[in-house]
């Protein structure tokens, strides 16, 4: 009988550790029953654990479905505004229909999946009233930042070892742009990374001045840094070198919109009409937004004048 007692105590010790590490959903509710009522106490604990896991699974499914539904709605709204950010859902909305335990389950799902898709959710979760949810969210964001910093260090070392290789520089620029746009960076850290990105883009364009897309990348980054003269210079270069393309005109509209310069926007719209610039679907959406119902009429008038 002694060995049965030792086995029972060993099982109780394992259960205590599992409860302490929150692996078991039932917590400490039945531990003393298991300890003082061998076998039957363990059966009761097993049944309770099974019941709790089934309930949590159903709640998590509801939460995940809510997450997916809100994600699709949020994406469609951002697309209408001309902005895209994948995998985002308001944590406040998700928490309305879920209790604290379910929010924790959602956070754990994020931690074990691609957390980089849910950065906005993680930022909201850091303000949650549940300290455990805050801990999960903070941990996830710290790990994501560590991963980006490590990968950036590797890219920077590779670029420093072979600075004449354009592929190295492009790879470094791509990763740095992803980090900036991820939403992980804020305040001074974001500014430092943007300044580094701007400097690298300038070095790239000095060596490869015909790559138009990199002028646009630098212009939007400089716009975020408040470097107005640099942005205006890039707009001038785009309009002079590629006057038939929409990029310089759309960039000018974006700059004037940021500066709240309606007269400048109207002037650019007039240039697009007169020059009969070919517009992509995105360009047409931007132009129609600012020109309104007068756009089609203006295009017809410009065509008649040119004829």
N, C-alpha and C positions, 0 to 999 in steps of 0.2 A: 504493500500500500504506500510505502514511503516514496517509491519512484513515481506513483500516480500523483502524489502531492507535489513533488518537485516539478513534474510536467505542468500541472495546473498553475503553479506559481510562475513558471517560465512563460506560459501563455498570458497570464495577467500582466507580467512585465512588458511583453511585446505590445499588448493592447494599450497599456498606459502610455508607452512611447508613441504609438499611432495616434492616440487621442491628443497627446501633448503637441504633436506636430500637425494636428488638424487634418490628418489623413482620413480619419473616421468622422462621419457626419453627425453621429450621435453624441459626440463629445464625452463628458464624464457621467452622463445620465445613468447608465447601468453598470458602471465599473464595480461598485460595491456589491451589487447583486451578483455579478460574475465572480467576484472574489469569494463571497461567502456562500454561494449556492453553485457549486461546481456542476458542470454539464448543462443544467437547465438555465442557469444564468447566461451561459454562452449562447445557447439556442435563442433566448429572448433578445440578446444583443444582435445576433445575426438577423433575426426577423425585423427588428427596428431599423437596423442599418440598411437593409434591403428596401424597406418602405420609404425611408428618407431619400435614398438615392433615386428611386423612381420618381418621387415628387420633384426633386431638384432637376432631374432630366427633363421632365415636362415643362417646368418653368424656364429652364435654359433654352429649350426649343422655341418657346414663345418669345423669349428675349432675343434669340438669334434671328428669328423671322422678323421681329420688329426692327432689329438692327439692319437687316437687308432692305426692308421696305423703306425705312427712313433714308438709308443710303441712296437708293434709287431716286427718291424724291429730291434729296439734297443735290444730287448730281445734276438732275434736270434743271433745277433752279440756277445752279452755277453756270450751266451751259448757256442759258438764256442771257446771263450777264456777261458772257464772254470769258468766263474763268472756269478752270477745271481743277478739281482736287479729288482724287479717287479715294474710296474707302472711308468716307467720313459720315458720321451720324452724331446728332446732338446727344451727349450723355445725359443731359437733363431730360430730354424726351424719353430716352430709354429707361431712365430711373422712375418715371411716372408710373409705369405698370409693373415694376419689379421691386422686390424688397432688397435689403442689404445683401443677403446671401446670394441672390441671383446676380446682382451687380458684380459681386466678387467672382462668380462663375464666368461672367462675360469677360472680366478683366483677365482671368486665367486663360480663357480661350484666346484672347489677343496675345498674351505673353507667349503662348505655345504656337502661334501662327505667325503671320507676317505683320508684326506690330507697326512697321513703317507705313502701312496703309491707314492706320488709325491714330495718327499723331494729334489731330484736332480733338478727337475723343479723349485721348490721354491727357491733353492739356486741361480739358474740362474736368476730367476725373480727379486731377490733383486738388481741385477745390471742393471735392465731395466731403460730406460730413462724416463718412465712414473712414476711420484712420487706416484700415486695412486696404481699402480701395485706393486711397491716396498713396500708400506704400507701393502697391502693385504698379500704379501709373508712373510714379517717380522712378521706380526701378527700371521699368521698360524704357523710359526716355533717356535715362543715364546710360543704359546699355546701348541704345541706338546711337547716342552721341559718341560713345567709346568706339563703336564699330566704324562710324564715319571718320573719326579722327585717326584711327589706325590705318584705314584704307587710304586716307589723304596723305598720311606720312609715307606710305609705300609708293604712292604715285609721285609725290614730290621727290623722293630719293631716286626713283627711276628717271624722272625728267632731268634732275641735276646730273645724273650719270651720263645722259645722252641728250643734251639740250638741242641738238641739231635734228633730232628725229621728230617730225611733225605729228606722228601717231602718238608719241608719248605726251606731247603737249595737249593734243586734243582729248586724250583719255583723262588727263589731269583736269582739264577744263570741264569736261562732262560731269565728273564726280563732284567737283566743287559746285557746279550749278545745281546738281541734285541736292546737295547738302543745304544750299541757300534756300532752295524752294521747298524743302521738306517741312518747314515750320518748326524745326527743333531749335533754331537759333533765334535769339532775341537780344535787343539792346546792343551793347558794345561788341559782343561776340559776333553778331550779325554784321555790324558795320566793318569789322576787321576782315571778315571773310569776303564781303563785297569789294572792299578795297583791293584785296589780293586778287580777286577774280578780274576786276577791271584792269589791273596791271598786267596780268597774264594775257588778257584779250588784246591789250595794246601791243604787247610784244608779238603776239601771233599775227595781228594785222600788219605790223611793220614788215614781217617776213612774207606774208601772204595777203597782199592788199586787194586781191580780186574776189575774196570769199565774202560775198554780200551778207550772208546770214550772221556772220560774226560781228559785223557792224551793228546789226539789230540787237544782238545779245548785249553788246557793250552799251548801246544807247539806253536800253531799258534798265540795265544795272546802274548806269550813271544817273538815270532819272531818279531811281530809288535813293541814291546817295545825295541828290540835290545838286549835281554838277551840271548846271544849265548850259554853260558854254560848250562843254564837251558834247552834250546832246545835240545842240544846234549845229555844231560842226559836222557831226555824223549825218544829220539830216541834209545838210548842204552837199556832202559827198554823195549820198544816195541819189538825190535829185539831179545832180550834175552827171553822174556816171550811169545811172539807170533811170532816166526820165520816163521811160515807157512802162516801168513796173510800179505796182501799187505800194511797195514797201516804204519808200521815203514819204509818201503822202500820208499813209496810215500812221507812221511814226510821228509826223508833224501834228496830226489830229490828236494823237494820244498826249503829246507834249502840251499842246494848247489846252486840251481838256484838263490836264493836271494844273495848269496855270490859270484856269478859268477864263481863258481868252476866247470868247465867242467870235469876235471879229476875225481872229486868226483861223479858226475852224472854217468859217464861211469863205475866207480867202482860199484855203486849201481845197474846199469843195468846188470852188469856181475853177481852180487849176485842173482838177480832175475832169471836170466837164469839158473845158476848152481843149485839153490835151487828149481827150477821149481815151483815158487810161483804161487798160483792160483790168477788170476787177474779178477776183476769185469770189466764191460764195461768202467767205468771211469778210472780204473787202466790201462787198455789196451790203452786207448786214450792218457794217460799221457806218457806211455812207448813208444808208437809209435811216439809220437811227438819228444821225445828226441833221440830215437834210429834210426828213419827214416826207410829206406828200408832194413837196415841190421838186423832188429829185427827178422823177420821170419827165416832168415838164421842162426842167432845166436841161436835161440831156437832149431832148428834141430840139430845143432852141439852139443849143450849141451845134448840133448836127446841121441845122439849116444854115447857120452862120458860116460854118466851115465849107458847106456846099457852094 
